[in-house]
């Protein structure tokens, strides 16, 4: 599966969640529902990943958190 196909599946999953739930819920709710959609689409994902940042030769381990990282399993 190429990058465009993966991107299309991710966007389709996000649209499906939004169509089903509508606006106004907590981010965590959308995240959990999106994970269900990604799974059903055959995409592998990881959630709440820490991304270390370097600042002046020091590593800040908890400086940034990625909500979801998705790809093909």
N, C-alpha and C positions, 0 to 999 in steps of 0.2 A: 504494500500500500504506500503510495507516495504522499508527500507533504500536503498537497492540495486535497487529496481524499480524506486525510486525517482531519485537516482543518474544517472541511465540509461536515464531517460527522460531529465534530465538537460544536460547531455553530448550530447544526440541526438539533443537537441535544439541548443546548441552551434555549433555543426557541421553543422546543417542546415543553420544557419546564416553565417558561414564562407563560405560554398559552394555557397550561394546566393550572398554574397557581395565581397568575396575575401579579400585579405590583403590591408592595407594602409589607412584605414579610421580612423577617430577619435574614441577614446574609447566610447564617448557618443553615437555615432551612433550604435555601436555594442550593447551597453547596452540597448538602446531603442528597437532594433530589437529582442534581446534576450528576453526581457519582453513580446513582442508579441508572440514569440514562446512558452514561459512558460505558458502564458495564454491559448493558443490554446491546450496545452498539459494537461490542467486541473490542473496545479500547481499554488499554491498561492505564491506570492513573495512580498518582501518589498525591496526598493532600497534606497541607500545612507543613511544607518543607522549609527548613531554615536555610537561608542563603547568607553565608558569611560575607562581610564587606571589609575591605582593607582601607585603613585610614592612617596615614603617616607611619607606615610600617607596623601597624598594629591590626590584628584581626578582631573584628567585632562579630562574634558568632551569632548573636541573636538580633542583629540589626535589621534584618528584613525577613519576612515570611512570605513564601509563595503559597497562594491558596490552593491551586491545583496544577499539576504537571501531567499532561495526558499524552499518550502515544499508542502505537499498535502493539498488541501482545503477540 
